[in-house]
Amino acid sequence: MAGDRLTRLLNPRSIAFVGGARAQLAAEQTRRFGYEGDIWWVHPNSDFPTLADLPAVPDAVFVGVAAQRAIDIVEEANRLGVAGAVVYAAEFAEAGEVGADRQARLVAAAGDMPIIGPNCHGFVDARSGAVLWPDIHGCERIDRGVGIVTQSGNVAIDLTMQHRGLPIATTITTGNQANVSITDCLESLIDDPTITAIGLHIEGLRDSVRFGKAAIRAHAAGKPIVVLKTGSSVQGSVLANTHTASLSGPADAHRALFRRYGITQVTTPEELIGALSFLHTNGPLADKRTVSFSCSGGEAQLMADLSEGLDMEFPPFGAQSRAELNRILEGRVAIENPLDYHTFIWGDRQRLETCFRTGLEGFDIAVLVIDFPAPGADADWWPTLDAFIGAVGSSNCAGVVTSTMSESLPKAVCEYLVERGVTPLPGMSMCLQTLSRLQRASPSVGQIHVGPPEVRTSFQPTEAEAKSRLSNVGLPTPKGQPTPGSGVTALANEVGYPIVLKAQSVKHRTDAGGVATGLAGEPAVRLALDSMAHLGDEFLVEQMIDGVIAEVLVGIQIDRPVGWTLTIGAGGVLTEIIADAVTILLPTSGEEIRKAINSLAINVIIQGYRSQPPGDMKTTVDTILRLAEFAVANQAEIEINPLLICQDGVWIADVLMEVWT
């Protein structure tokens, strides 16, 4: 397995700490954490001035010296046969051109030896006690738990300081990813039987295709992945000034990547910890049918209100459960989901557990809302908590405990819950956001996407040439031809009225007055031609398409570093008025395209709004799929705006194309 190259580094039997104060701190933390292997401090003032002076070759080396000296230490470690190193030093690739050259020399010095970093904090392993980490951390010794990988040292420290009882087995910071990437670490964690779920904080991803393959393997191994993606790079597409770029960028491409491979994407560190807590406790989620219990109508309403617009489902109780709940609660409350079970059974452990067990029947997730008072005044709260734990423990339902405010679920309560297999998600809003982001257990992960090609040269054919390329493979384009101004009238008569006239020598021609539609005769054509005379002498004369039901934008582009993506959105003038688009990875399928269209607001028009007939969905889907296949096969980035959807058939009205050679 690819993760094997990191096995000895991440599970060292001996560690050498090279450097001054930071190396000493890391060594001391390793001792305090109960590490049982050999620990050596390498420094001119120690018993071991160099790595060569050690009594044995260490498995791992922590390099806590300045950048130039770090290169020499790494070279020595590689020569001695060390399994791997953590390079704490900065001023490498993150420091500009000089730093990039320095990092290249570091990689050369390492050879085949893996190095974590540079410009990183290293890693903390809570199972072995190895702390190649020159700072404080909040981890506690455990035998089994989640693995976290991040490029940021400070974010890693913050995550280890969580107060929610989440067992963190290992925390790895990759820094500049000189020769150990986030994907390398992911592959290693997938192979580790003590890792229950994997959390990734990604700033930049090197090889998206390899990452996708690792994600498929993680899914097969039952290791759910949660990603917090921060930052965005400049879109690599030559079509960056088109409508597609305004609707879809690197963030959308990454979302499509994670969605393709069944990865839960979150937006905050709190959600990252929350999602990992849920997945550690419950494993992958089959579905999201959720029931909520609270002893207040106000809390029940808050749950309902805060879930609006989220990917959450609060189905009604079944008839049998409804009747039994009505009996248990003596007809005093409305049996609705979210349920206000009322305070008259507060403190009655047996009755509460019966209520919860009855109410969660047929659901996938059960949420208890409970806010603890200050310690010492909370005796009456524990029966409710224990009743919920008991009910969940005797069911197949995942249990979650939340509170109206995050501070109302103390650390001790969170730890108590985790020990009993229930997930604490403090703060109602954060709880619902986290649950809504969880991916279901059966994602569509069967097909690896197409990564970005190497940077090459390209050319941009005219619209007429682009349409000819598409027409030659059977894609629907209106009848028409390019012509100089002198031939416009004759060509219009040949094409047949009404026609569309387009100036070809100007970008954003609609804004420049370079498009005239519905021209029904020679006088109208001459008038339009005169108004466009200042835009050049190249024109495209085309058949005017009647009976248009909807206009859709279709963009097929290279989003680096992810790869080929397909964006479908509202087209025509609506492109700039409403943000209505979805991006998916290529290759794709007709089913995925249909789902993407169904998710758009404009779909109500395509389906036939009010008295209008529906558009030809089958041909629309087939055409978009064929366009995507053509684009990748011919290395052509394409934007069509609009694709005209009619009752019978579709037409490619406007197209931009960039062909890579």
N, C-alpha and C positions, 0 to 999 in steps of 0.2 A: 504494500500500500504506500501511497505517496507520503502519508503522515509518518511512516517509519523513520525517516531521516531525523525527526525531532524527538524520537522516543527517549533516547539517553539524555538529551539536553533538558527535556521537561521533567524527566524522572531520574535525576542524577543520584549516584551513590557516593559521589565526592564532588566538592565545589571549591574552586580557588577564587578568592576575592582580591583583585588587583587594583591598587590605588590607595588613596589616603582616607580622608574622613568619610566619604560616601561609601567606599568599599568596606570600611570598618563597621559603619552603621548597618549595612546589609548583612555582614557576617554576624553581627551581634543579634540582629532580628532573627536570623536563621537559628542561632543557638536558643534564643528564648522561645521560639516556636516549636521546639522539640525535635528538630531534625537530628537523625541518628547516624547519618553518614559522616565522612571526614570533611572537616572545614579547615582551609588553610588561608592565611593572609599573606599575600605577596607584596612586598614593599622593601625598599632599600634598608629600612630600619627594623624589619622583621627577621625571623629565622630563615625566611625564604626570599632572598632579593629578586629572584627571577622564577619564572615557571619551571625552568630546567632544574632548579634546586629542590623542587618538591620530591617527596619520597615516592610518589607515583603520579601517573598522568591522570588529571582530574577528568570527570565526565563533563563538567560544565565550568565555565570561567565567567565571572562578572568583571567587566572591564570598566573601571571607574576612573579613568585618566583623561587628559585632554586629547583633542581630536587626533593630532599627528602621532602622539605616543600610542593612542589606541590602535592605529594601523599596525605599528610594530608589534604590539602585544598579540593582536589577532594573527599576524603572520607567524609568530612564534608558536601560538597555540595550534595552528594548523599543522605546522611542521612536526610538533610533538605527538599529534594524533588525538587531540582533544575532541570530544563529541560535538561541542557547540559552545557558543558564547553569547552573552548579553553585552551589547555596547551601549553604555549610558551616555557617552559624550554627544554633544551637539556640534553645530557648525559643519554639517555635512550638506546633503542635497537641499535642505530647507534654507541654506544660506546663500543661494544664488550660484553663479557659474563656478566660482572658486570652490565652493562647498560640493558642487556636483562632481568636480574633478577629484576632490578628496574622497568622496563616496565611491567613485569608480576604483580608486586605488585600494580602498578598504575591501571591496568585493573581490578584487584580484588577490589580495592578501589572504582572504578567507578560503579561496578555492572551493572545494566541495563541502567545507565545514559550514553548517548553518549558523548564521548570526542573527539574533533578534535585535532590531534597531537598525542603525544608531538613532540617537535622539529619542530614547524611550526609557521607561522605568523598569523594563524587564518583566518578571513574572513572580507571582506568589502561588505556591501549591499548598493548599490546606490539608492535603492528604499526607504528603511526605514531610511537610514542614520546610521545604526549600523556599528561601526568600531571596531571590536574586533581584533585589528591589531596594533602592537607596532612600527610602522614605517610610513614613508610617502607613499603616493599612488597617482595615477593620475586619479582616478575615479571622475566623476561628477554626480550629482543627476539626475536621470531619472526615468521614470515609466515602461519602457519596454526595453529589450535588451538581449544580450547573457549572458550565464553563463560560467565561466571558472573555472576549477578545476585543480590544480597542486600539486605535492608533494613538490615543491621547493618554498620557500618564496621569494628568490631573483628573480627567473623567473617570479613569480606572480607580483612583483613590476614592473619589466621591461615591462610586458605585459600591465599593467594599464597605462603606460606612452606613449602608442601609440599615434601618431598624425594623425590618419586617420579617425577620426570622428566616430569610432565604438562605439556604446553605450553598455557599459559593465554593466549589471544589478547586477551581483554578482561575486565576486572572492573568491574562497575558496582554502586554502592550507591545505593539509592533513598530511604532515610530515610523521611520522612513521606509520600512519594508525593503531593505537593501537586498537581501537574498532569502528572507523568510517573509512570506506574505500572509495576509489574513486568511487566504484560502489554504495555505500550508497548515496554519493552526487549526482551521476548521476541519481539515481532513484528519489531523491527529486526534482531535476531540471526538470525531465520529467513531473512531476505532477504540476509544477508551470505554470500557464497560461500566466505569463508575460515574460517567457523565450522563445526566438525565435530560438535559436540554442545553441549548447553546445560544448565547447572546452575543451579537456582533454590533459594535459601533464602528461604522465605516465612513471614512472621509473620502477615500479614493479606492477604486477597485481596479486591479491590474488586468486580470484575465477573466472576463465574464463567462466565457464558455466553460472553462475549468471550474469556476465557481458554481455554475448551473449543474454540472455533473456531480460535484460534491453534494449539492443540495438534494439531488435525486437519491444519492446513496444514503444521506442522512434520513430522508423520508423512509426509505426501505428499512433502515435500522431502528426506526421509531424514535429518532432524536430530533424533536422539533426545533426550528431555528427562529429566533427573533432578531430583527435588524433595526437599529437606529441609524439612519443615513443622514449625515449632515454635510453642508457645503454643496456647491454645484459648480461644475466646470463649464467653460464656454462650449456650446454645441459645435461639433466638428463638421457639420454639414455645410456644403457649399450653398445650399438653399437657405442659408440662415436669415436672409431678409424676406422670406416668403411668409405667407399666412401660417404655414405649418409650424414654423419656428415660433410664432407668436402664441400658438396653442399648445405646443409640445416642446419640451426641452429635456435636459439631462435628468431632472427630477422625475419627470413622467416616464422616461425610459427606465430608470431604476425601479420605479413602482411597478412597471410592466414586468421587469426581470424578476422581482420578488414574488409577484402574483403568479407568474408562470410556474415557479418552482415551489409553490405552497408555503412561502415564507411569510411569517407575520411581521409586518412593518409597523413600527411605532414612531411617535414624533417627539417624545420626551424621555429623559432618563427614568422618571417615575413610571411611565408606561412600560419601559424595558424591564425594570425590576418586577413590576406587577405581572406582566405576561410570562416572564420566566417563573415566577412564583406559581402561577396557575398551572403551567405546563410541567413543572417539576412535580407538583402534587398530583395532577390528574392525567398527565400525558396528553397526546393529541386529542383535539375536540372533534366529536362526530357531528354535532349540530349545535344550534344556539337557542333552542326553545327554553326560555328562561322564566322562572317564577321568583317573585320578590315578596318577602315577609317583613313587615314593620308594625310597630304597635301604635302608629300614628297615621291618621289620614293625610296629614301634611307631608309626611315622609313618603307615603305611597304616591301622592301626586307628584312630588319631586322626582321620584324614580321614573314615572311615566313621562313627565315633561322633559327631563334631561336625556332620555333615550330617543326622543323624537329626532329623526334625521340620521340616526346611527344604524349600523347593521346589527340591530337587536330585535328580538321577537318575544313579546309577552302574550302568548296565546291564552284564550280563556280556559278555565278549568273544565275538565270533562264532567258529564252529568253525574256520574257516581261520586267523584271527588267533591263536586259542588254540594251535593246532598249531604255527604258526610261532614264536610266543613260547616255547613249550616247547622247540623245537629251539634257538633262540638262547640261552636260559638253561639249556640242557643238563639240563632236568628237575630242576633243583636247587630251584626255588621253585614254590609253588602259583600257578597262573595265574588270579588273581582280580582283580577291580576294586573298590577301589583295589589297584594292583599294587606289590608289593615286588620290584624287579628285582635286588636284592641287590648287595653291594659287590664281588663277584668280577669284575664288568666295569667297576668304577670306574676312570676314567682312560683307558679304551679308547674314544676318540672315535667311531671307525667303528662299533663294535659297539653302543655306546649309541644312536647315531642310528638304526641299523637296528631296534633294540628299540623306540625311541619311535615311529618311522614305522609300524612294524607294529601297535603297540598303539593308536594313535589312529585307525586306519582305522574309519570308520563312526560317529565321535563328532563332536559339535559343539564341545566345549570340552576341551582337554587341559591338565592342571595338573601342573606339576613342583614337588615339595617339595624345597627345597635351602636349607641354612643356611650362610652364609658365616662363616668365622672372622675374626679380626682381620686387617686389611690386612698383606700381607707373608707371611702364612702360608696364602694361599688359592690357590696355583698349581694344586693338584690339583683345584680345584673348577670351573675354567673349561672344561675339556673336556666335562664333563657339561652345563653351561649351553649351550655352543655346539652340542652334539649335539642338544639339545632345540630350539634356535632353528632349526637346519637342518631338523629333521624337520617342525616346524610350517610353516616357510617353503615346503615342497614339498607342502603339503596345503591343504584347505579348512577346516581346524580352527582355531579361535581358541586361541592359546597364552597361558597364564597361568603365572607363576612366583610361588610363595609360600614361606613359611618357617614353622617351628613358632612362632617368636616374631618380632614385627615388627622388632626391632632387628637381626635376623640377615640382613637384606637391605639392604645399605648403599646410600646415595644413588647412588654411582657405578655400582653394578650396575643399579639401577632405570633410570638414564639410558641405560645400555648396552642394556637390554632394549627401552625405548621406541623408540630409534633403529632397532631391528631388527624392529619390528612385534609385539613380545610385551608383554603387560600385566603389570607388577609389582603384586602385591597382598600386601604384607608382612603376616605374621601369619595363621596357618591359619584361626583362627576368623573374623577380619574378612574374609578371602578368601571363605570359604564363605557368610557372611552376605550379602556384596555380590553374589556370583553368584546366590544364591537370590532376591534382590530384583529382578534384571533382568527387565524385561518383554520378552516375545517380540515379534517384528517385525510380527506381524499382529493387533493388538488390535481389539476391536470398537469402532470409533470412528465408526460411521455416523450416529448420531442425537444431535443436540444436546439436552442436558437442559433441564428447565424451571427457570429461575431463581426466586428468591424474589419474591413480589409486594410491592408497596409496603405500608408499614404502614397498616392500616385498622382499622375496628371489627369486632367479631366477637360471636357469641352461641353458647351451648352448648345444643342441644336435649336434651330428656330422652332416656333410652335408648329408650323406646317410640317417640318421635318419630324418633330416628335410625334405628331399625330399620324404621320405616314408610318412610322415604326410600329405604333400601336395598331393601326388599321391592318397592317400586313400580317399580324398574328390574330386577326379576327375580333379585335376589341372595337366597340362601337364609337365611331367618330362621325360628326356631321359631314355631309357632302360639302366640299369646298376646296379652294386652291389659293396659293399666294400669287400676287400680281403687283406690278408697279401701278401707280395711280392712273396711268393712261389706259390700263386694261380693266379697271374696276367695273365700269358700266357693262361692258360686253360680258364679263364673267358673271356678273349678277344676273343678267338675262339668261345665261346658260344654266346657272345653279337653280334658278327659279325663286320667285318672291314668295314670302318675305325673306330678307337676308339679314345677316349680321356683318358689319364692317369693322375690322380691327386694324389699328396702326401697329406695325410690327417692330418699330425701331425705338421703342420707349418702354421703360419699366413702369409698373403701376399705371398702366394706360387708362384704367377707368378714372382715376383721380385726375389724369391729364386731359381727359376728354377724348381719349383714343378709342372708344368703343361706342358704336351705334347699333341698336337692335331694332328689329321690327320694321326695317326699311322695305316699303311695299311697292316701290316703283322708281323709275329713273330720276324723277325730280328729287325725291327724298335721298337717293344715293348721291347725286351731285352735291346736294346741300351738305350732307355729312362729310363728303370727300373734301369740300372746300374748308370745312371747319377743322379738318385734321391736317391740312396742308403743311403746317409748321412742324408737324411731328415726323416728317420724313416721307420717303416715296415708296415704302414697302408696306403692303396691305394684305390682309387675309380676308377673303370673301367666303362666307359660309352660309349654308342653309339654316334658317331660323327654326328651332324646335318648338312645336306647340304642345299643349297639353301637359305642361310641367306641373307635377304635384309637389315636389320638394327638391331643394338643392343641397348637396352634401359635399363637404371637402374631404378629399382623400390625399394624404401625404405619406409617401414612403421614403424614408431617409435613413442615413447612417448617424446614429447617436453614439458618439464615442464617450466612454469606453465600452458601452453595452453592445452595440451592434445595430443590425437592421431592425427598424421599427415601422409599424403602420399606425398612422393617426387617422381617425374618422371623426368628423365633427360637422356642425352646422355650416353650410356653405353659403356662397353668395354674399349679400350684404350682412347676413346674420353672423358671419364669421367675426366681424369686428364689433358686433353689438352684444353678443352673449358668449360667455365662455362655456361652450358646449362641445366637448371633445373627449375622446378616450384613446389611449395609446396601448398597443399590444405588440408583442415580439413576433418576428418572422423566423421560421415559417409558421403559418397559422392554418386554421381550418375554416370551413364554411360555418360550422357551429359557433366557433369563437367570434367570427365576424358578425354573425347574427346577434349574438349576445351583446356585443359592443354597440351595435346599432340600437338594440332594444333599450340600452341604458341611457341613450341620449334624450334630451328634452324634445328635440325635433322629431323623435320617433312618433309622437302623437299625430304629426302632420303626415308622415309617411304611411301610417296605418289608416289614414282617411279621417280627417278632422271635420266634424259636423257633417255637412252634406257632400263633402268631397269624396271621390273614390280613393281606395288605397293605392299606393305605389306598388310597383312590381318588385317585391322584396327578394324573390328568388333570383331574378336577373341581377339585381343590385349586389347581392352577396356573391354570386358567381363572378361578376365583373370585377369586384374589388379583389377577390381571391386570385383571379387571373392576372390582374395588375401587379399584385404583390409578387407572384411567381415570376412574371416577366422582369420586374425590377431587379430582383436578386440575381436571376439567371444572366441578365445583361448588364449588371453592375450600374444600374441607372437609378439615381434618385429622382423621384417624380412627385410633383404636386398637381392635383387636379382640383380646380375650384372655379366653377362647380361641376360636379357630376350631376346631371339632370335626371331625376327619377320621374318616369311617366307611368301611366297605368299599365302599359305594355312596353317594357324595355327601358333602357337607360342610354344616356349619351354623354360622352366626354366633351364638355363645352370649352374649357380652357385648360391648358397644360403647360407646365414648366418642367424641363428635364435637364439633368446633369449626368453625363455619362463618364464613368471612370475607365481609364485604359491602362 
